[in-house]
Amino acid sequence: MRRMTLLLVVAMLALPLAVQAQSTTAPSSVKVMKMGDSSLLTDTKGMTLYVYDPDSAGKSTCNGGCAKAWPPLAADASAKPVGKYTIVTRDDGTLQWAYSGKPLYSWMNDKAPGDMTGDGVGGKWHVAKP
């Protein structure tokens, strides 16, 4: 009985850690970068990722010239959703990563890892945060 109680206590203590690990899991093309007290999402090169206010959950509205300036974070055909990361099918049929339903983009004017020059552009672009 004592052993069963101990196992139950250990399992209960481990559950929040498992849930936390699952919620912070990201696809291999996305990294979480700590910046002081907050975090932001980057691509594998450390380039800041952004979200666009006019996008609705699961739908990108940044196409054509917009997508040239704000390249979508591409997902390949074998990619699978993981945690809060989902995959959006764009108007041109290509796949794009999204976080909490919001498609993810980089910004052509960011030149070095950690640059965040796209934050606030047009009042509609924001750094993507986990």
Buried (B, 14 or more C-beta within 10 A) or exposed (E): EEEEEEEEEEEEEEEEEEEEEEEEEBBEBBBEBEEEEEBBBBBEEEBBBBBBEEBEEEBBEBEEEBBEBBBBBBBEEEBEEBBBBBBBEBEEEBBBBBBEBBBBBBBEEBEEEEBBEBBEBEEEBBBBBB
